[in-house]
Amino acid sequence: MRLSRRRALAGLIAAPAIVRPAGAVIILDSTWQAEGGGPDKESAGFRAHVALASQPQFAGVIALSDDEGETWGAASGTWLGNVAGRAHILTAAHIFERDGSAEQYLYRTPGGALRHGASIVFHPLFTWDSDQRTGYDMAIVRLDGPIDDGGLQPPLYGGRREKDARIVMVGFGSRGIGSAGEDSIYDGLPGKAAAENVVAEVMEAIQPPPASADAGNWLSVTLRREDEGAGRLDGILGSGDSGGSAWLLTGGLWAIAGVNANGTGDTYGSQSFFARVSGTQDWLRSTVPGLSFVS
């Protein structure tokens, strides 16, 4: 990946001396302060974003651990449903090695049960070049059993109206504020966190995908300041949010519109990128029977 453009968001976090649950997103300074954030109470400023992620429609977003459960938030994923008694998890391909195994991570269900990975399918157009193939940065992990505590099976977004839509991104990655970026001092409140933002760019898929240029099929958001029109709960992704999901409200239903993929940074003006679900419907349907798409 060329860091001049984007950085992958899979967590590369050393295990701390005291194990703490990790939560996601970079948020506005003003919201952080209004929620109680400040010196020696940095984690308190994320209460509204933790509450947003705790809404029932986002129950299926789960945490991944790469150290057998000592720490959580190395990456994130979203439960799509159970097929033949096995849960299927949508996540990002780049959190795995190119020949990686589903057993690289431990998977924690919404209710706290632990599952192991049984098998994995990577999107065939992802080449582990997170610049040129952001839009295909997807993997489906089949677990060793079902998930029965993830709420209702979520629909996926199959429409073409993402541009200018407000989305909610959810994950278990690092936290931070727009002026300072990520820092472990902001961790502390348990659980996942979420942020809103408006889709600023949509790049359509390019077919056939070029060998040495951006293949498209992605969405992006930008962390704007309050005086630039940002909403109170706006934010972007943090490290460890990779594989989580971006959700769009359509027809009264919250549908998965994107997979958290990567970004350009963690302060004001930075962008986050999402692999676009609507452009990968055929692959998703063939990999996970019984998915529901809405537009």
N, C-alpha and C positions, 0 to 999 in steps of 0.2 A: 504493500500500500504506500502511496506517496503522501507523506504527512503534510505536504504543502496544501493539500486539498481537504482531506478528512482524516479523522482518527477513529480507529475501531473502538467500540465502547464495551467490549468484554472486560470484566474486572481483572486487573493485575495487581491485587492488593495483598500485601504481606499480612499474615495472620497476626492480629494484635495480641498483646499480653492478656487482655481481658476480652473475652468473646462478647461482641455486641451485635444485635440484629442490624442489618444495613437497610437503608431505604433510599429511594431514588430522587432524582431531579435537581436541577438548578433553577432557583426561583427569584422573584423580584425582591430587592432589598426592602421596598416599602411594605410588602405583604409580610415578609419575615419579621420586620419590626412591629407591625400591627398585631401580629399573632404572639408577640412576647419574646422575640429573639433579641439578643443583646449580649454584652460581655458576661461571661460565665453562665449564660443560659442560651447558648447558641442553638441547641436542638429544639427548644420550645417554639421557634419561629416556623416550624413545619407542620403545626397542628392542622391547619386547613387542608394541606396537601395530603396528609395521612388520612384525614376524614374523607376526602374525595376518592382516594384509592380504595377505601373501605366500603364504598357503595356496592350493593349486591351484584350489580351487573359486571363488576370487575373481579368477582370472587375467584375466577379461574386462573388469574395470573399468579404463577408460583415461583418460588425461589430455587436456585440451583447452588449446589456446593461442590467445590472441586477438592475438598480436603476431608471427605467422609463426615461432613456435618459439623466440623469444628467451627466454621464460619459460614455464613450464608450471604449471597449477593454477588457471587462470582459472575453470575449471569441470571437471566430470567426466562420464563416461558409461559405459554398460555394453553390451558386444557381445551381441546377441541371436541372431546367426546370419547366414549368407550366403544371399541369394536372388538367383538369376540372376547369380552372380558379384560381387555387391555386398554389403558388410557393412551391417547395420542396427544402429544404436546407439540405445538408450533413454537419454534424458536429460530435463532439466527444460525446460519451455517458456520460463520467465521469463528464462533466460540469453540469449535472443534478443529483439530488438525485435519488436514485434507483426507487422510486415511483414518480419521478418528473413530472412536467407538462410543456408543451411547453410554457405556459404563464409565466414561470420563467424569461424569457428574453423579451426584446423589440428588434426588428430586423430592421436594417437600410439598405435600398436598396442602390445600387451604386449611384443613383441620389439624395439620401437624404430623400426619403419618409420613413415613419415609418410603420411597419407591426407588428401585434401581432401573436403569435403562436396559432394554432388551435388544433393540435394534434401531437403526437410524436410516433415513432416506434424505439425501441432500438434493436440492433443486439442481437439475442437470445443467443449467446455464450458469451456475455460480462457479467461478474459477479461483476463488480465494484472492482475487484482486478486488479489494473493497472500494476502490475508486471507480473502476469501470463496470463492475457487476453488483453495485449496491442494490439494484432493483430485484436481484435474484438471490439475495442473502437470506435464504430460508432453509430450514431443516424440519423434518417431522421425526420425533422420537417416540417409539412405542415402549411403554413401560412394562414392568413385570406384573402388573395388576391394574385394576380399575381405579379411577378417582370418583368417589361417591359424595364428596363434600365440596364440589366446585360450583354449586348452583345449577341453573338451567344451562343446557348446551348452547353456546353462543352462536349467533348467526355471523356470517362473514359478508363484507360489503363487496358487491359485484357491479356497482354502478360506475359512472364516469364523472361524478360531480364533486370530487375532492377539493378542487381549487377553491380557495376562499372559505372552505368549511372549517368550523371549529372542531378540533379533535381533542381527545384526552389520551395522553401517553402514560402508561403504567409500568412500573418495574421495581426492582429491589436493589438498585445500584447506589452509588455515592450521592451525597447531598452537598449543596453549595448555594451561594447567592451570586447574583449577577456581577457585583462589583469585585468579588474576591475569587470566585470559582469554587471548586471542590476542596473540602478539608474535612478530616475526621472529626473535628470539633462540632460539626453539625449533626453527626450521628447521635442516636440516643433514643428517640421515639421508636417503638417497635413497629414492625410491619412494613409493607410496601408503601410507596408514595406515588402521587400522580400530579400531573400538571396539564393545563390546557394550552392551546395555541391555535393560531389560524394557519392553514396550509398556504404557504406563500408561493411555492413552485410545485408543478406537476410535470414530470418528464415522461412522455409516452414511451412505450417499448419500441425499440428499433429492431425490425426483423428483416433479414436475419441479423443476429447480434454481431456487431463488428468485432474483429479480433483485437484491435488495439485502440478502442475508443469507448466512451460511455455507452452502454447498451440500454440505458433508460429504465423505465418502469419504477420510478421512485417518487416519493413525496418529500417535501422539506418544510421546516419551520425555522424562524429566526427569533432569537431572544431580544425583543425590543424593550426599551425603557418606557416608563409610564408616560412621559411626555411625547412618546412616539406612537402612542395608541395601544399599549399593552393592557390586557385585562388583568384583574386582580390575581387570578390563579395561573397566569401564564408562566411558562418555563420551557426548558429544553432537557434533553437527556443527560444523565451522568454515567460515569464508568460503572459497569455492572448492569446497566439497563438493557444491554444487548439481548435480544431474544424476547423481550417483553412486547407489548402490543399497543398500537394506536387505535382508538375507537372513535367512531363517527355515529352521531344520532340521526337516524333516518326512519321516517314513518313511525315514530314512537319507539323504535327499537335501537339499542346500542349494538353496533356491528363492528367486527374487527376489520379495520381498513389498511393496516400496515404492521410490519414487524420492525421493531426498533433495531436499527442497523449501525449507524455511526454518526460522526459529526465533526465539526471544525474546531471546537473548543468548548470552554465552560464558563465564559463570561459574556457580558452584553455584546451583541452583534454576531455571536456565534450561531451556527446552524446545526440542526439535527436532521438526519435523513432516515427514511423508512422504506423498506421494500414494499411495493404496492400489491396488496392482495388481489385487487380487481384484475390485474394483468397476469395472474398466475392461477386462475380458476381451474383450468383443465388439469394442471398438475396436482392441485390440492384435491380436486374431486377424485382423481384416479388413485391418490395415495391414501386418502381417508374416506371410505364410503360413508354416505349418510350426512354429509355436510349440508348446511342450509345457507344459501346466498340470498341477500336482499339488496334492493337498489333504491 
